[in-house]
Amino acid sequence: MTRKRVGKTLLQELGIMCPTCNGLGSIKSIRTLCYELLPKIKQELKTKRAHASILVSLNPDMFEYITEHEYNSILKLEKKYRCKLTLVSDENFKIDQYRISV
């Protein structure tokens, strides 16, 4: 008996087909990008230490994913750091682009 892989590879699991090159390459999935962005927001909040308002501009697909699936994480960050996190959808941003500003 041989071991045949029946599941997806790690790259297939964490990535999606690149929409720019029609699948010749791959990019990180929205879920993966979201889980990379949340710690960066947290780090920004740690460094500011003031009860500031943070504005996060991001791609509409990322905005949708975060507001639907990670809304509680955003609320926890706001409560922990006593700040206001504002997410803004920007059509001009590519899927992996974002801007964190105070």
Short mmCIF file of the C-alpha atoms (twelve columns), coordinates in Angstrom:
data_MODEL
# 
_entry.id   MODEL 
# 
loop_
_atom_site.group_PDB 
_atom_site.id 
_atom_site.type_symbol 
_atom_site.label_atom_id 
_atom_site.label_alt_id 
_atom_site.label_comp_id 
_atom_site.label_asym_id 
_atom_site.label_seq_id 
_atom_site.Cartn_x 
_atom_site.Cartn_y 
_atom_site.Cartn_z 
_atom_site.pdbx_PDB_model_num 
ATOM 1   C CA . MET A 1   0.000   0.000  0.000   1 
ATOM 2   C CA . THR A 2   1.356   3.416  -0.928  1 
ATOM 3   C CA . ARG A 3   0.647   6.730  0.710   1 
ATOM 4   C CA . LYS A 4   -1.137  8.971  -1.705  1 
ATOM 5   C CA . ARG A 5   -1.830  12.549 -0.782  1 
ATOM 6   C CA . VAL A 6   -5.524  13.233 -0.968  1 
ATOM 7   C CA . GLY A 7   -5.627  16.661 0.700   1 
ATOM 8   C CA . LYS A 8   -4.543  20.047 -0.506  1 
ATOM 9   C CA . THR A 9   -0.943  21.174 -0.233  1 
ATOM 10  C CA . LEU A 10  -0.092  23.916 2.236   1 
ATOM 11  C CA . LEU A 11  0.267   26.420 -0.615  1 
ATOM 12  C CA . GLN A 12  -3.166  25.471 -1.940  1 
ATOM 13  C CA . GLU A 13  -4.669  25.742 1.538   1 
ATOM 14  C CA . LEU A 14  -3.213  29.168 2.388   1 
ATOM 15  C CA . GLY A 15  -3.282  30.734 -1.071  1 
ATOM 16  C CA . ILE A 16  -5.575  31.519 -3.954  1 
ATOM 17  C CA . MET A 17  -5.030  31.828 -7.688  1 
ATOM 18  C CA . CYS A 18  -3.624  35.184 -8.683  1 
ATOM 19  C CA . PRO A 19  -6.372  37.236 -10.392 1 
ATOM 20  C CA . THR A 20  -3.811  39.418 -12.175 1 
ATOM 21  C CA . CYS A 21  -2.035  36.623 -14.041 1 
ATOM 22  C CA . ASN A 22  -5.065  34.306 -14.247 1 
ATOM 23  C CA . GLY A 23  -3.636  31.533 -12.120 1 
ATOM 24  C CA . LEU A 24  -0.027  31.399 -13.272 1 
ATOM 25  C CA . GLY A 25  0.982   32.446 -9.782  1 
ATOM 26  C CA . SER A 26  -0.610  32.395 -6.389  1 
ATOM 27  C CA . ILE A 27  -1.196  34.902 -3.629  1 
ATOM 28  C CA . LYS A 28  -2.108  34.552 0.023   1 
ATOM 29  C CA . SER A 29  -5.764  33.949 0.760   1 
ATOM 30  C CA . ILE A 30  -7.920  36.639 2.346   1 
ATOM 31  C CA . ARG A 31  -8.044  34.608 5.545   1 
ATOM 32  C CA . THR A 32  -4.244  34.361 5.695   1 
ATOM 33  C CA . LEU A 33  -3.845  38.078 5.000   1 
ATOM 34  C CA . CYS A 34  -6.387  38.884 7.700   1 
ATOM 35  C CA . TYR A 35  -4.485  36.844 10.279  1 
ATOM 36  C CA . GLU A 36  -1.305  38.707 9.320   1 
ATOM 37  C CA . LEU A 37  -3.007  42.110 9.593   1 
ATOM 38  C CA . LEU A 38  -4.552  41.672 13.056  1 
ATOM 39  C CA . PRO A 39  -1.178  41.341 14.878  1 
ATOM 40  C CA . LYS A 40  0.118   44.377 12.985  1 
ATOM 41  C CA . ILE A 41  -2.858  46.403 14.197  1 
ATOM 42  C CA . LYS A 42  -2.202  45.141 17.719  1 
ATOM 43  C CA . GLN A 43  1.465   46.134 17.477  1 
ATOM 44  C CA . GLU A 44  0.479   49.608 16.295  1 
ATOM 45  C CA . LEU A 45  -1.843  49.958 19.284  1 
ATOM 46  C CA . LYS A 46  0.924   48.840 21.656  1 
ATOM 47  C CA . THR A 47  3.358   51.435 20.338  1 
ATOM 48  C CA . LYS A 48  0.887   54.333 20.467  1 
ATOM 49  C CA . ARG A 49  -0.175  53.668 24.060  1 
ATOM 50  C CA . ALA A 50  -2.463  56.691 23.900  1 
ATOM 51  C CA . HIS A 51  -6.197  56.253 23.686  1 
ATOM 52  C CA . ALA A 52  -5.977  57.134 20.042  1 
ATOM 53  C CA . SER A 53  -8.220  56.441 17.151  1 
ATOM 54  C CA . ILE A 54  -6.717  54.105 14.543  1 
ATOM 55  C CA . LEU A 55  -7.831  54.126 10.919  1 
ATOM 56  C CA . VAL A 56  -7.224  50.986 8.857   1 
ATOM 57  C CA . SER A 57  -7.779  51.329 5.108   1 
ATOM 58  C CA . LEU A 58  -7.952  48.063 3.202   1 
ATOM 59  C CA . ASN A 59  -9.263  46.212 0.192   1 
ATOM 60  C CA . PRO A 60  -13.083 45.654 0.100   1 
ATOM 61  C CA . ASP A 61  -12.673 41.854 0.221   1 
ATOM 62  C CA . MET A 62  -10.440 42.102 3.292   1 
ATOM 63  C CA . PHE A 63  -12.883 44.575 4.834   1 
ATOM 64  C CA . GLU A 64  -15.751 42.160 4.303   1 
ATOM 65  C CA . TYR A 65  -13.845 39.198 5.752   1 
ATOM 66  C CA . ILE A 66  -12.737 41.076 8.856   1 
ATOM 67  C CA . THR A 67  -16.163 42.556 9.554   1 
ATOM 68  C CA . GLU A 68  -17.905 39.201 9.086   1 
ATOM 69  C CA . HIS A 69  -15.425 36.773 10.655  1 
ATOM 70  C CA . GLU A 70  -13.122 38.770 12.931  1 
ATOM 71  C CA . TYR A 71  -15.454 41.440 14.277  1 
ATOM 72  C CA . ASN A 72  -15.044 40.145 17.840  1 
ATOM 73  C CA . SER A 73  -11.258 40.385 17.522  1 
ATOM 74  C CA . ILE A 74  -11.601 44.052 16.580  1 
ATOM 75  C CA . LEU A 75  -13.898 44.661 19.551  1 
ATOM 76  C CA . LYS A 76  -11.439 42.937 21.899  1 
ATOM 77  C CA . LEU A 77  -8.592  45.130 20.643  1 
ATOM 78  C CA . GLU A 78  -10.702 48.260 21.129  1 
ATOM 79  C CA . LYS A 79  -11.595 47.221 24.667  1 
ATOM 80  C CA . LYS A 80  -8.074  46.133 25.643  1 
ATOM 81  C CA . TYR A 81  -6.348  49.268 24.337  1 
ATOM 82  C CA . ARG A 82  -9.253  51.664 24.989  1 
ATOM 83  C CA . CYS A 83  -9.228  53.032 21.487  1 
ATOM 84  C CA . LYS A 84  -11.453 53.318 18.457  1 
ATOM 85  C CA . LEU A 85  -10.576 51.160 15.457  1 
ATOM 86  C CA . THR A 86  -12.119 52.319 12.212  1 
ATOM 87  C CA . LEU A 87  -11.999 50.066 9.159   1 
ATOM 88  C CA . VAL A 88  -12.393 51.721 5.771   1 
ATOM 89  C CA . SER A 89  -12.920 49.899 2.492   1 
ATOM 90  C CA . ASP A 90  -10.849 51.341 -0.367  1 
ATOM 91  C CA . GLU A 91  -11.445 50.101 -3.930  1 
ATOM 92  C CA . ASN A 92  -7.982  51.313 -4.997  1 
ATOM 93  C CA . PHE A 93  -6.162  48.882 -2.710  1 
ATOM 94  C CA . LYS A 94  -5.044  45.501 -3.977  1 
ATOM 95  C CA . ILE A 95  -5.983  42.466 -1.904  1 
ATOM 96  C CA . ASP A 96  -2.716  42.520 0.066   1 
ATOM 97  C CA . GLN A 97  -2.521  46.297 0.557   1 
ATOM 98  C CA . TYR A 98  -3.555  48.175 3.672   1 
ATOM 99  C CA . ARG A 99  -2.690  51.347 5.539   1 
ATOM 100 C CA . ILE A 100 -2.744  51.827 9.305   1 
ATOM 101 C CA . SER A 101 -2.848  55.472 10.393  1 
ATOM 102 C CA . VAL A 102 -3.511  57.387 13.584  1 
# 
